[in-house]
Structure formats: structure tokens, C-alpha cells
Amino acid sequence: MTGIATISQRIWDMKYRFKSAAGDPIDQTIADTWRRVATALAAPESDPQVWAPRFERALSRFEFLPAGRILAGAGTGRTVTLFNCFVMGRIEDDLGAIFAHLREAALTMQQGGGIGYDFSTLRPKGALVKGVGADASGPLSFMDVWDSMCRTIMSAGARRGAMMATLRCDHPDIEDFIDAKREPGRLRMFNLSVLVTDAFMDAVREDRPWPLVFDGQVHREVRARGLWDRIMQATYAYAEPGVIFIDRVNGQNNLNYCESISATNPCGEQPLPPYGACLLGSINLAALVIDPFEETARLDTDRLKELTALAVRMMDNVVDASRFPLEPQAQEAHAKRRIGLGVTGLADALILCRTRYGGEAAVALTESWLKTIRNEAYRASALLAAEKGAFPLFDRDAYPNAPMVRGLDEDVRALIAEHGIRNALLTSIAPTGTISLFADNVSSGIEPVFSYSYERTVLMPDGTRRTEEVSDHAYRLFRARFGDEAPLPDWFVDAQSLTPAEHVVMQAAAQRHVDSSISKTINCPEDLPFDAFKDVYWQAYELGCKGCTTYRPNAVTGSVLSVKKEAAAPSPTQAADPTAAPGAMASSKPPDRPETLPGETYKVRWPDSDHAMYITINDIVENGRRRPFEVFINSKNMEHYAWTVALTRMISAVFRRGGEVGFVVEELKAVFDPRGGAWMQGRYVPSLLAAIGDVIERHLKAIGMLPDDGTADGTPTAPPSADAAPGSAPVVIGTESANLRQCPKCGQPGLIRQEGCDSCLNCGYSKCA
């Protein structure tokens, strides 16, 4: 790659450029960034001057892309971790231990680490707490506390947090866990996954009773198939929870002789034991294609082998160069020296090799390339063991019998038998959204290309916005070579045109050569029947995947993949369609206020205030339907006078304009007071503003502007997901448009779901980064 696109420059400046605390650039050029990182990662070597130039060459050509925390933190001297993934310690079922773990989670996220927790160790709701003679509140109540902590860390100016929560399929509170995200705003800082066992899958297949058990005691039984359908219905409706096939994770773990896994990092590519830590990096396959678009197009496998060995050495050095938030994490990392070497640009590499993603040829190439990486990574690690020593917990009898190790080439197994191995696990395929944008917008991880061209809204320094076209790396090369009018060959396929089965076979092909796991989203069309949707999960299980995450666009999750031919936008002065969905009545000029308006007044008593607050919401009637028009807040307490006046004026201005207003509720409910919230009517409310958001939400439901729980036919539905911001305008994608969700960082409609994570096409935001 000889040049770097504008978006790549912006990503570098926003994410990876080393700057002083005052914001002054220390890295003057991208070359300075490469040199800084290469020098830091070569420092643990006995001869850094030999390795630093080799590392820098691979980085500067975008052939190897360390994860963002390495790019941003290595060589800066700052107290940050270079590790992306952590699973925290086992939570003991004791109040003191629970809050000790909460503190550890806060310290880890403060340094930028994403965390995973298994809450299966906490007794179910209603169980007796003998020491105090009370009933337990259950794991979900403590997840709410974790969620609040994560928001507080964010509000204090630290890097955003990302968390994964898991619960076993036989825990008595599993049904509440499955349904948790039906409540708007709840657990929005978590990704959720159910730990599914082989025994449960057998019970589902045979429709047997399934006991829900805690601490050896059966609390009740459910039908296994009914519980499975409940999981499927939840993820069909609002994209969570995901599924982790936990017995497969443990059975195929190289370290199953010395550890047990029950949780993953936030995006699921790293199943880890208690206090497990793993760093990430990706080989850019698109940068290694020789003779792109020719009949002779192929991957440079010699360079791939060299690059794999170099990447393993670089990542092994990160273990020694990194800081760790907690001492148990440092001990775990040094005892096993896990690394997560993966790939990005797979879909672009297939296009450059004239191969259609999801087809038989693509599966064969994917397996061939990843098998090469697997063998060369293990070979390099065995040679590193000869040079620097094996990882401390290496067992010469047990380790070679792990399934992944048995599948290696014979000469690699011989090296391991002779020298041991430096890194217990070596491969993983992680989300690469932002670093892929940085690397000339290559396709992310093993995902297909989401879109070949789209317009991105950019916030300029003077506060104005402008649009710029962003195109996929392979697409841009094709257009530069064959012209703008050349029709795209059939090997140009994007996420909109793939079947779920084509996604699954690609994930399964990659999993066969990856010793950890894979972060991937299986995109499903909105009109996919429920039974066909369930088959996606069965296919993933039968083909050997370690987990499954799907995304099906709908009214709850947002129409990410609802693509249509570009049509002229309606005139802003057009009258609203009385048959349109609630909230779709935007106009460019607010209507005049009528003399009288219907409305309601709500009383809110905040525990820290001596006086109640009265919130009045008045509605306007248009086309026979009410929508909010203005809001007033009154109270004898003058402490909040200035901001309540400002707040009501701003909200009223939004209401008068019309259109989708549900985002007002979500934004208010997302505000957490660093001083703490309050318990109101048996529920924790994180701030006074969140309480106001609750009132507005109640009102919008009462007048039909927001959906209430349940439908006429009894099918459970969910209110809008906290992570699926409504009100998204279409983003132009080539000659088509897709309704993209609003990004929580830049506020622009550009949020897509891929690699098990929400990522923004505009600013590079990633929920899991």
C-alpha cells in the first residue's frame, strides 16, 4: 500500500497518534508512530537494533496490524495496558467478594481493558442468604451494579468500557438473563451470552426436561426445547444473547489440563480462565496478494510465513512490555503467554483473488491460508521456546495431546516435543474495525465487505460538517484499474447479498485452524423465518463453531441491512403521512403553538431533594395522533433551576420539530451521576436526569409514540435496544442506501453490527474496542 486514504489519516490522528496531555502531537507523522511501536516491542530482545527495523517494515506496509491498544500505548510511557482482553476472577457468592470484584473491574477498565465475567456463581433470585436471613437478589441485580460502574468510569473521562456477561444454561435465573435487554437502557454496557453445554443441546434435540440447578440443588425443571426457543426468540427480536458452546471451548483448549473457562472477552474471540489476559494482532491478508484480479492472483505464502513468525515474536514481546491493571492478570499472562494472532482483510484478499466469499473456493482458500498461519505460528513459538524458554505451565505430557496441537504438521509437533512452546495459545480472530479503516479500509477480520462505497460525515474543526466518499480497498483498486463504468464481477459480494449459511461456513472454516475463537456476526435478513433463524445456530453447532452471534435487522435492532435502491428524499415541507409509524412526523418548520394542548403532569421525588419535581408534558394532535410538543419542570428547589430551564427548552425544541424522539429518552437514561444514583420504586435509577427520562418514556408509551412490552398476539417484543439508537437517517452506499443506526460517539448515522460488535463507519467508534 503506497498511499493512505483521508479516513486512514483521521483514524490515526484520533486513535493512535501519540500526543501530549495538552493535545500537542508528539508523533509528527505516521512513520513516527511505526517507529515508536517497533522500538518499544523490540526492547525486550537481547539485540533490539536487529529486530526494530524488521518490526517497523511490517508495520509501515500495513502487513501486520497490532491491536489498537498496542498502537496507541506502546512506547508512550503511560500507565495503560497493551492487552485488549481480560476475563476477571471467579466471583465468590459472598457480598464482600462481589464488591471486591467490582473494584477490580473498575481498575481494569480504567486502563482500557475490556472484561468478561461469569455470573453463574451467584445464587439465584429468591434463594436464602442464611447469614442474614434474607432472600438473594440474584445475579442480574449485581450485573446492574457492574453496568452502573462502567458508565461511571466513562463519565469520569476514562476510555469507554466494554463488558461480557455469561450465565450457564442450567442456572435458575437463566430466563431472566435471556430477557434482560427487553428493558430499555438496561445492561447496555454488557454483551450477553448463554453458556450452552453439549448436554443441553442433546436435551433440546430430544425435547427432554432440563433441570435448573444451583449448588447441587434442583430449583425447577423446564423443557429444554422451550428454553432454547426462548434464547432464539430473544436474539431473533433484539440480537442478544449470543451463544457460547462452552464444552467445546474447554474440550479443545490447549490448556484444559490446568484451567477451566466459563467466560470470554466482550466480543467473544478470547475464551479465558479467571484473570486470563490476551493481546491481539492481525495479519492483513489483502496486503499480501500477488497479481490482483489476474488469473494468476494468489497470496504470497512465503511472505505470509515470514510475517507470521515476526508477528509471534512481536506479540510475545508485548507480554513483557505491557503493564497490567492487576497483579493476578500479570501472573496469568506470564504463566501462559497467550497471544491472539488473527487476520484482517480476508474478504478483500478473496476479491483480489477472484473468489466469491462464502463459496466452496473461498472456504478452501480460507482454510489453506489459516492453516499456514497456524502451523507457522506454532513453529515460531517452538523456536522462541528454544531461544527464550517455554511458558512456565507447559506440560510435556499433556500439552501435545491437545486437539489443535495434534493437528499440526509433523515437523512442528517435533519442534514442540523437543523445545516446548513459548505461547500456550496463539491464534484468534478479533474485531478489527478501526485498524482495518486505518489500513486503507480493508475488510474487517473475516467478515465480508459491508459496503463497497459510502459517504461519511466528517465533523470539521470549525464545527461544520462535510461528507467524503469512503470506498473499500479492493473496490477502489478495481475501479482504478478497470474504470468506473466496468461492471462488478460476481466475486464482488457484500454483506447484504450473502445467506446466513454462507456466513456460517466461513466461520466454521476459520475455526478449524484457530485455537481460541472468532468474533463474527452472522447477518440475517429481516424476513428470515424464525425456524430458519434457529437453523443457523444448529448449523454453527454442527460445523464445530465455538459460539454464534447473529444480527437480524428489525424494528427493535434497527434496519442495518435493509438495503433499497436510492430514492429521492421527500421534501422537508411535505405533510406527514398519517399512516406512518409513530415518531415519523418530522417537518422543517415547527408548527405554531395552539391556545390549548392536552398533557399530563408527573410528580418525581428525588431522594436527595427536599422538594418534589413536577414534570409537565403537553402534546399536539396531528392527523388524529398525539405527539409531544413541549415539556416544563417545576420545583420549589432552586438548586437545579438553571439546568432544568435549559433542559426543558432543548427538549421542547426537539419535540416541536417532530420526527423520531425516542432518542431523548435513551440519552437521558444513559446519564449517570458520579456521586451515585438512587433507588426508586424498587429499581436503581442512576441520576436525576435518568429519572426524568423515565417519566418522558412513560408518557411516550402512554400516547403510543413508543412501543410497550407485549403485542396483541402474545409474542414478546422488546422496546428499542439501548445500543440501537433510533432516528437514523440513510447513509448513501454506492447507488443504494441503508438505514444505519446513530453512533453514540459522533451522533451520525453510521453504526453497523459486525464481528459481534457495533462499529461506526463515520468516526471509527467500536463498542468493543
Helices and strands as residue ranges (DSSP letters): H 6-11, I 12-16, H 30-42, H 48-60, E 64-66, H 68-73, E 85-87, H 95-110, E 114-118, E 128-129, E 134-135, H 139-155, E 163-168, H 174-179, G 180-182, E 190-196, H 198-206, E 209-214, E 217-223, H 224-238, E 242-245, H 246-251, E 263-264, E 271-272, E 277-284, G 285-288, E 289-290, E 298-299, H 301-321, H 327-336, E 339-344, H 346-352, H 360-388, G 399-401, H 403-406, H 410-419, H 433-438, E 453-459, E 465-471, H 473-482, G 495-497, H 500-511, E 522-523, H 530-542, E 547-548, E 550-551, E 563-565, E 599-604, E 613-622, E 625-635, G 638-640, H 641-657, H 662-669, E 678-680, E 683-685, H 688-702, E 730-733, E 736-739, E 741-742, E 749-754, E 757-760
